[in-house]
Amino acid sequence: MTVLEEYQSARGMLAGLAYRLLGSMHDTEDVLQEAYVRWSAADRTEVAEPRRYLTRVVTRLAIDVLRTRKARRESYVGEWLPEPVPATVLDLDDVSMALLHLMERLTPPQRAVYVLRTAFTLPYDEIAEILDRTPEDCRQLHRRALRSVDAEPRFQPSPAEQRRLLLDFVAAARDGDLPRLESMLKATATSYTDGGGLRRTARKPVTGRDRVATFFAHIYAHPEFTATPIDLVTGPALHVVVRGRPHILTVDRDADGITALRILANPEKLSAIER
């Protein structure tokens, strides 16, 4: 195969790896472009396994991006949420918005080990080679990562149930039906909003059943309102437009009700949706 053909044969896997590591399609595309440049310039006689080589390059580039992004994140206005990506763009079925959000707690090496071990089931010796660490160090990083993301919801409703919940919740909010909204929410429910300082949004999480219910009843009361179901790589969501301004709404739930809602309103993160 040619240089391009070998890269293209691995591109889907590499895109899934980069998005899991970064939670951003914009950053994923940048990493993939740089990985191709490096692959094109590589001495092919020294590359025994192209996919393994490209996995190492993409992982290391993503770690560099995460480290650089950490400094920018300190000045980010409000909550930082992963970028929503349509299901047609990436072929992923094992990643949720909740998990991507939780992985923001991890250090770049922890996140890399977690993704390579959990999503790609690579052995620790291979992960160690990719990260230039020892296998035991990688085991420790994986254990720490597991403790940090242990809050990921274990209850997984079907896509149809998730869509119905989203639509029922929005309908109750549009009606201003606080008792109905509160009946859907757990007492500790939390709403996260990402406007990036470019939209007027709640800059801090809204926590508590009554506060979350009141918050959504207020912001969804405007007559200029539409809500359209869409499928993201992370699962069902709603594309909501209020007064001409779009956002993406996702929910997490367990067997007892909604545990978290996420509003992604930063226009810079909606490019993949608004195309």
N, C-alpha and C positions, 0 to 999 in steps of 0.2 A: 504493500500500500504506500501511497505518497504521504508526505508529511501532513498535508491537509486531511487526507482520508483517515489516517490514524487518529488525528485529533478529533475529527467529527464523530468517529465511532465511539469515542469516550465522552463526548461533550455533554450528553444528557446526564450521565453519572456525575461528571464534574460540576455541572450546574446545581444538581441536588446537594452535593457536598458543600459547595460555596454558600448556597442560600441557607442551609442549616447552620453553617458556621457564622454567617453574617446577619441573617434576618433582613437583608436588604437586596432587592433585585438590582438596584443601581450599582451597589458595590460588587455584587456578583458578576455583573457584566464587565466591570473594570478588571476584576481579578481574572476572569476567563480570557479577556483580551491580552493581558500581560502574560498569562500562562502560555498562550499560543505563540507569542513573540519569543519567549524563552525556549519553547519546544522547537520552533523553527531554527533557532540558532544552536541547538544542542548537537553535540557530536553523537550521531546515531550509532556509531560503532561501540559506544560506551553505555548504551541504553538497552538492556536485555529485555525489559518489560515496559513498554510505553505507558500502559495504564497506571502501573505502579509509580513510574517516574512522574507522570502528570498529577497523580494524587498527591505526591509529596510537594510538588511545586504549588499546586492550588492551596493546599493546607498551610504551607508556610507563608504564602502571599496573604491569605485570609487572616492569619495571626498578626501579621504586620499591620493590616488594615484595622483590626480590632484594637491594637495597641495605640495606633494613631487616633482612632475614633474616641477612645476613652478620654483623651484630653478635650476633644470637642464636646463631648457629652456633659462635661462639667459646666459648660456655659449654655447648654441646651435649655430652652424655655419650656417648662412643664415636663410631663411624663414622656419618655421615649418608648414608642411601641414599634414592633416589627412592621415592615412594609407589606401591605396586602398584595398578593399576586394571584391572578386568575388561574384556575385549575388547568386551563388550556396551555399555559406557558411552561409549567414544569410538571413532570410526572412524579408526584410524591403522594404517598398514602399513609405515612407514618409520622407526620409532624403536625402539631396543633399550634394555634396562636398562643395558647397558654404555655406550652413548652418553650417556644421561642422567646416569650416574654420572661419566663423564669431563667432561661439560660443567660440573660443579661447580668445575672448575679455572678456568673462564673468568670474566672480569669481566662485570658485567651488560651493558655495551655490546657486548662481544665475543660474548656469548651471543645477544643480540638480532640482531646482524648475521649470525651463523652460521645461526640458524634461518630468518631471513627470506630469506637468499640460498640456503641449501642445501635447505631443505624447501619453500619457497614460490617459489623462483627469481625473486625480485624484482630488478629492475635496481638498480644502486648509486644512481642518482639518486633513485629512489623510497624506498630505504632511508634515504638521507640526509635526505629530507624528513620521514620518520617520526621519526628520531632527532635531528633538528635539528643535523646535522653535514654536512660536505662529502662528496661522493662519494669523493674520494681518502682521506679519513679512514676511511670505511667499508671501502674496499679493504684498507687496512692492518689494520683490526680483524679482517677476515675471514681474512687471511693468518696473523695471530697465533693466531686461534682454530683454524685448520686444523692448525697445528703442535702445539697443545696436545692436540687430540683425535686425533692421528695414531695413537694406540695402539688405537683401536677395532678389534675383531676383523673381519678381512675375510672369513674363512671363515663361510659361513652355511648351517648344516645345515637340512634341511627340518623343519617342525614335528613330523612323526612321528618323525624321528631324534632331535630334541631331547627329546621326551617319553620315548622309549625310554631315552635316556641318563640322564635324571633318575631314572627308575624303577630302572634297573640299578644306579646309584650308591647309591641309598637301600637297595636290597636287599642290596648288599655291605656297607654300613655296618651294617645290622641284623644281618647274620651275623657281624660283626666280622672280616670277611675282608680283612685289611690288604694282602696281596699283590694281590688283585683291585682294591681301591680304588686302590692306587698305580699299577697298570697303566692306569687311566683318567686319571690326573693327569699333567700336565706337571711337570717338575722345579721350575719356578718358580710353580706354582699358588698362588693366594691366596684365602683365604676372608674375606669381610667380613660383619660382623654389626651390625645396627642394632636396639638395644633401647631407645634413647633414655633410658637410666637408669631405665626402668620395668620392665625385665625383667633377670634375671641372665643376662648374655651376655658373650661376649668383647668387650672394649672396644677392642682393637687388632686389626688384621688378622693372620690366621694364615698364614704364608708357608712354602712348601716342601712337596714331595710327601708326605714321611713325616709331617710335623706336621699337615697338612690331613687326611690319611687317619686318623690317630689321633684327631684332634678329632671327626670325624664318627662314627667307630666308637663313641666314648664318649657323645656326646650323643644318638645314635639307638639306644642299647642298651636303653632303658627299655621294659618290657612294655606300658605304656599309650601306644600309638603308632598313628597312622593317617597315610596319605599319599594325597592325592587329586589327580589331574591337573586343572589349570584353565588357561584361556587368558587371558592378560593382553594389554593393548594392545601390550606389548613382546615378546610371544611366550609359548610354553608355560612353565608353572611347576608347582610342587607346593604344595598347601595341606597343611601338615604340622601335626599336633597331637601334642605330647608332654606327658604328664601334664596334659592338659586345657588346655594353653596353645598357641595357634596361632602359626604363622609361615609365611611364604612363602619357598620355596627356588627360586632361579634359577641357571642355569649359563651360562658362556661357554665356547666351545671353538674350537679351530682344527683343522687336519687331523691334528695329532699328539696331541690329547687336551684335557682340561679345563684351561682357563687361569685361570678365576675362578668362585667360587661366592658367592652373596649370600643371607644370611638376614635377612629383614625381619620383626622380632619386636615392634617398637614398636607397642603396641595403638592408639595415636592415628593410626597410618598404615594400619591394617587396616580402618578403618570401611567403606570401599567394598567390601571383600571379605566382611566379616562381616555385611553387611545381610541 
